[in-house]
């Protein structure tokens, strides 16, 4: 296993992957490679500086930003990808970001090819359906419970966690594909890759936010709701969460990582044990929140606790040094890499009322139940 912590967040850009320009619809946080622009070539990425501790890792890692629905006017309030497309409110900087590469339970892994592109999750899952969805939301201290289509309401002392477990099987030939998906695949529950595919290190991104559970009883007026940026028609649903990765490891560092994984060691920056960083998500889609995909706190899509467009997620804001955001049109890899583009926000779904029992209580999902959750056993909203 190879693990490293990142300084959140180095770049903030509209929804374009490196090398791709297709208009702005929502914004992404970037760590790693510092040449993430819509016009970056593979050569630009290979020569760029990196925010990673291991300077041999110039890979680019990115995901949609999370915003508080508090009415704050960010610099993109009147710009495409921002307020003009429904993505409004204060952008939250992650409290902690951990990037971990893990092995396969079936045997040894092979090195990733340079410039391999992987997209996990589906930014259009609310409209397209859950086939390619891979969102996973939880709370620190309760990561044995993972929500797929709801935002969690975390109890006091617990932070919101987004986890992306990327595809870990490669077709052995292509670094990208026409739909940016078929050149890689997920392993079976026992870790076996599909026929014709071989195991590669699996990237696990764990992103933590110190965001307080919103006040659902007054529609988020006292404590604001939160949600991910999205395409306008996706209504900021949590099921649309997604992550992107372009492998720009130096070949020598990639060999070291593969050797570390295959020998069963823990290596890399911050190589100690890290709770939750490699834990496999558990729980069924929507578990602990509501039965309808993307529903946060109410029965209507995107409906939240306020009239302002907000996604249904609830997270805990991260208290981490906030890196100076560079708003540049993000480069889009051949794969449709998400960049920070604004999307229309729809009212966030509400979730059950946060618990106030002594000691950490299980997280409540952000789906807005018709009845608020009471202290004690966490309840799933319908």
C-alpha positions, -999 to +999 in steps of 0.1 A: +000+000+000+013+035-008-002+065+009+003+102+009-015+132+023-021+163+002-023+199+009-059+208+001-065+224-024-040+235-050-062+246-079-098+254-085-110+251-120-141+249-142-153+215-154-127+207-181-102+180-179-066+185-189-064+190-227-102+194-231-122+225-236-160+221-235-175+250-216-179+254-179-206+237-159-191+232-124-158+236-105-133+210-093-106+209-066-072+198-079-042+184-062-009+172-077+000+184-112+002+222-115-004+224-152-041+216-152-056+238-179-080+231-207-051+234-231-025+213-213-009+185-234+005+153-222+039+169-225+028+198-204+016+175-176+049+155-178+070+186-173+049+203-147+056+209-110+035+190-085+020+197-050+027+161-041+053+154-014+068+127-037+080+149-066+081+119-089+043+119-088+030+146-112-004+129-115-035+150-114-063+142-090-096+162-090-132+162-079-162+186-077-161+212-050-185+213-021-203+245-013-222+258+017-256+272+006-250+304+027-254+330+000-218+340-001-206+354-034-175+336-046-155+351-075-174+329-099-208+341-088-216+357-121-195+334-143-202+302-163-196+272-142-205+292-111-236+313-102-249+315-137-253+278-138-267+273-103-235+266-085-235+292-057-224+297-022-191+294-003-166+268-016-154+246+013-117+236+014-112+200+025-098+195+060-078+165+049-071+146+017-055+112+016-045+094-016-038+057-012-029+030-037-038-005-026-033-040-040-055-069-051-066-097-029-061-120-059-024-115-062+002-091-075-006-059-094+011-046-125+023-010-131-001+015-144+008+028-179+019+064-180-009+089-188-036+063-179-069+082-175-095+069-150-129+085-142-149+070-114-186+078-108-209+096-131-215+134-131-248+127-148-260+098-127-292+115-116-304+116-152-285+086-166-293+063-137-269+046-113-251+022-137-218+041-135-224+059-102-197+054-075-205+081-049-197+072-013-205+096+016-200+090+053-189+105+086-156+100+105-160+074+131-188+057+111-171+048+079-185+013+081-217+030+068-215+044+033-242+064+016-245+063-022-274+086-030-277+107+001-257+133+020-249+124+057-258+145+087-228+139+109-231+142+147-211+167+167-174+159+166-177+139+134-166+152+099-181+145+065-161+121+043-162+116+006-145+084-006-137+074-042-125+039-049-113+038-085-113+010-110-085-014-104-085-035-136-068-024-169-072-039-204-035-040-208-035-019-240-052+015-238-047+045-216-081+059-225-112+049-245-139+066-265-163+067-236-134+071-211-145+039-192-141+006-211-103+005-209-106+000-171-130-020-150-139-027-114-128-060-098-154-085-087-162-087-049-135-113-045-110-090-063-109-109-096-106-088-128-128-095-158-113-117-185-087-099-205-080-074-178-051-073-153-049-059-118-033-025-112-029-004-080-063+008-069-065+045-061-086+054-030-092+091-024-105+101+010-116+137+014-127+151+047-147+182+054-154+200+087-189+211+079-216+213+106-249+194+101-274+219+087-304+232+106-332+214+088-360+228+110-354+263+095-343+253+060-306+258+067-310+294+077-292+290+110-266+264+098-264+263+060-270+233+038-242+220+016-239+203-018-215+193-046-212+213-077-230+197-106-244+201-141-276+221-139-299+192-147-283+170-121-297+191-092-266+187-070-276+152-061-250+133-041-252+103-064-235+125-091-203+127-072-172+117-092-135+118-093-108+119-120-072+107-122-044+110-148-013+089-140+019+110-144+041+090-121+078+088-130+084+052-141+109+047-113+084+058-086+057+036-102+080+006-099+087+014-063+050+017-056+042-017-073+070-034-054+058-019-021+022-031-027+032-066-039+055-071-009+027-062+015+044-031+029+031+004+036+052+031+019+051+067+008+046+100+026+027+097+058+031+059+056+015+052+090-019+037+095-047+060+086-082+051+097-107+049+069-082+054+041-083+019+028-115+006+043-139-007+017-171+011+016-200-008+030-237-004+030-261-003+001-268+027-021-288+052-002-284+033+030-291+055+060-306+084+041-336+078+018-348+054-008-347+077-038-314+085-055-300+119-048-327+127-024-313+146+005-339+159+029-372+158+011-392+137-013-388+160-043-356+159-063-332+186-051-356+199-026-339+210+005-345+231+035-345+264+018-358+280-013-323+288-026-307+262-049-288+238-027-277+203-030-290+179-004-256+170+011-246+179+046-209+180+054-186+192+081-163+220+070-126+212+070-103+232+092-072+231+071-050+259+057-069+270+027-045+271-003-049+300-026-073+288-053-061+294-088-091+297-110-080+285-144-099+266-170-090+231-160-073+209-185-094+179-194-076+146-199-088+125-227-111+111-202-139+135-192-122+148-162-143+170-140-131+205-135-146+231-113-176+243-132-206+258-118-240+240-122-274+252-114-281+245-079-314+232-069-327+232-033-306+206-014-324+177+000-329+179+037-319+152+062-329+141+095-321+163+124-285+159+138-282+139+170-272+155+203-266+124+224-234+124+245-205+109+226-205+104+188-237+090+176-241+074+142-244+098+113-278+106+100-283+107+062-290+140+045-322+128+030-349+150+044-372+127+062-407+139+069-399+134+105-366+146+120-343+120+135-342+119+172-312+112+194-303+076+197-303+051+170-297+067+135-327+067+113-330+064+076-353+089+060-377+078+033 
